Amino acid sequence: MLGLPELAERFTNRGMITITPSPIVLHADQEHSGLRMVIIIALFAGVIFFFLLLNTFWPQIAPPQLVDFTSIIACFGSLVLALVAVWGIEQGLKRVWHSGRLLTLDGEGILVQDIDLPPYTLNWSGNMNQLYWRFTLKGYKRGGRERRVPEKWICLAVQVREGENQLITYTYIAPKQADQLMARHGRAHFHEIHPADVYATDARSRYLSLPSRPEKIPADILAGKDGKQWLAEQRRWLEGFELSPRDFETFISTIIGQQAVTDN
């Protein structure tokens, strides 16, 4: 998968990135449901495997004073070893087992391929509009993928529209990395929104109910300064393409660079 260094082979006089002749393929949703299921099964199998392994061989290699603790060591050791092994398996699978949702960036534009939907293209030559926003993953009832991300992390998102077609991409990223990314791409103005404005934040909703998205965005929010971002955020829940931080930066670098070329 190509990242920013490979993409930046040609520059304009403003230093902005332009598309290279070779298409760039960005695979979305690395932690898709199929991969998560395999990881859960692998973790369960790994714990059993390493428990049997340690329970069998630990008494043969352990100092005499630790032999009596074989069961305890096998329990804790099997969990640690299984987690390490599964982490390695997960990293390998992410490279070869994709979700089927992907974006292809080439000299013509962005080819969007989704599951069970016909592909479509957003053309660089068209009137391509961009909308950027961000929010911190804390202060509201998180669910799904967001629950597996540290609450201090930030979601960065962008909506690209061209003609009747639109595309939303986003990433979850550590605060320091987010600041560095936004500093590198000053033309991408990530407007901050606050999930607590629309998510229920009372104790019962946060601790005694299942995670859920708001059924609707309050009218006063939609009519306010964050209205456009919240409409796009609603669409992100249903159709957004999650990219790794590196691929997300490649994506916004490309569209910002193409915008600069078009403006010239």
Secondary structure, DSSP 4 states (H G I P E B T S, - for coil): ---HHHHTT-B-TT--B---SS-EEEE--TT-HHHHHHHHHHHHHHHHHHHHHHHHHHHHHS-GGGGGGHHHHHHHHHHHHHHHHHHHHHHHHHHH---S-EEEE-SSEEEEE-TTS--EEEETTS-EEEEEEEEES-SS---GGGGGS-TT-EEEEEEEEETTEEEEEEEEE-HHHHHHHHHH-TTS--EE--GGGTS--SHHHHHSS-----SS--HHHHTSTTHHHHHHHHHHHHH-EE--HHHHHHHHHHHHHHHHHHH-
